[in-house]
Amino acid sequence: MQFEILIEETISDIFYINAHTREEAVLLARQKYRQGEFVLKPGHLLDVKFIPSSDDEAE
């Protein structure tokens, strides 16, 4: 029998940004994250969940 299990990790890290306002800092952080300048690395694991597919119960 084969089961589908979703593994979901929550990781975090702190990045420092120079900006004039908090809003500007958040915008810059989002840009840098999307452009790949800010990359979260394994090691700062906050949580992990193992979630079985609900479809498995029907089989």
MOTA-V369923 format. One record per residue. N is the residue number from 1. RES is the residue in three letters. OMEGA is omega as a letter, one per 20 degrees, with the letter a starting at -180 (NA if undefined). Layout:
# MOTA-V369923
n: (N N)
res: (RES RES)
omega: (OMEGA OMEGA)
This chain:
# MOTA-V369923
n: (1 2 3 4 5 6 7 8 9 10 11 12 13 14 15 16 17 18 19 20 21 22 23 24 25 26 27 28 29 30 31 32 33 34 35 36 37 38 39 40 41 42 43 44 45 46 47 48 49 50 51 52 53 54 55 56 57 58 59)
res: (MET GLN PHE GLU ILE LEU ILE GLU GLU THR ILE SER ASP ILE PHE TYR ILE ASN ALA HIS THR ARG GLU GLU ALA VAL LEU LEU ALA ARG GLN LYS TYR ARG GLN GLY GLU PHE VAL LEU LYS PRO GLY HIS LEU LEU ASP VAL LYS PHE ILE PRO SER SER ASP ASP GLU ALA GLU)
omega: (r a r a r r a r r r a r r r a a r a r a r r r r r r r r r r a r a a r r r a r a r r r a r a r r r a r r r r a a a a NA)
